[in-house]
Amino acid sequence: MPTYKTKAMVLKKTKLKEADLILTLLAENGSQIRCVAKGARKPGSRFSARLEVFSVVDLLLYKGKNLDTITEVECLETNEACRTDIEKLSYGAVMAELVEKTALEGQEMPVLFPITKTAVAALGEADTRALPFVTSAFLIKTLSFLGYKPSFDNCVICGNDRSEILSAAGANGGADASAGANAGADGAGANGVFSYSAGGWVCPECASVGEIGKDDIADTLVVDWVRALLGMKFSEILKTFGPEGEDGVSGATNSLAGQLLTFCEHWMAVHLGLRLKSLGYLSRLRS
């Protein structure tokens, strides 16, 4: 049987028979691999400690009819902190589930591996307060890479430039940003609204004509942080939301952390029809 080598991250483990494991992996080229580690659950197996969830490994596999089989494995990064801390494990499970649901067998998406690898490493280093921000950033960045990036700068309906609309609103003494962002179709305000279903910012004129319900509108502060996280490196997020950055963060509250995760949850449901079980569990854990 033909063999091949790859670097990969372990996303999921499933028991098979008495001693084997089925593994779901994210390969270095961004594709998903489902394979078997025979005897991995036996005491003293050379595979067991090297194939933990979130571990980054070098593998030698041979092609099978349905599932490939691992013959050799070397652990490169354990990411142990993401498994031994229950909070980090809960947030990491959200990352792993999104990748599992979106990475496809045989379809290469090279950006997916490095962003997942970097985010999981950041999660392991993160202070408790930073965990939801690291996870939200990963979800937003990954969804944007997959083609579901929110539109911030132009009206998604007519294409009007947002900065010009806001400048005109300021010059005319329009409603403040919060009021504009939270208004419904019957009162969009001078600043427009951010609509989940529309895919981004909607100018005041289009918002007043369309039927945009309150449940379809995201809060301005949350949208501003979504945009900020999209442009931040994970190292910057750790610094901003770590203990040393506490005094310099405005509005970085526990409530905001929950709102960011809710934004991601709504965004995935509307645009991918995807609901992550791990994210629902995390919401209950936070409540």
Number of C-alpha atoms within 10 A of each C-alpha: 7 7 13 10 13 13 19 26 29 20 25 20 18 10 13 16 10 11 14 17 22 20 25 21 29 29 25 21 18 23 22 25 21 16 21 22 23 19 18 22 19 13 9 10 13 15 21 16 13 20 24 21 23 29 23 25 22 19 19 16 21 17 14 13 6 8 14 18 20 20 14 14 19 15 18 14 15 19 20 15 17 25 19 11 11 11 17 22 19 18 22 24 25 22 24 22 17 22 22 18 12 16 21 15 14 11 11 15 17 13 14 22 21 13 15 21 19 14 22 27 19 21 25 19 18 25 15 14 17 21 25 24 27 25 26 27 27 23 24 24 21 22 20 13 13 14 9 16 17 21 16 19 15 18 25 20 15 11 12 17 15 18 13 12 18 18 13 14 17 15 9 10 10 16 15 14 19 14 19 22 26 22 25 22 21 13 15 24 25 24 29 28 33 29 24 21 14 18 19 22 29 30 27 22 17 19 24 19 11 14 12 23 12 12 11 17 21 23 20 17 15 19 20 12 19 22 17 12 20 19 12 13 13 24 14 13 20 22 15 19 23 18 14 10 12 13 10 10 11 7 12 17 11 11 9 16 21 18 19 24 23 18 19 19 19 20 24 20 15 16 15 12 9 15 17 17 13 18 21 13 15 19 14 9 10 10 7
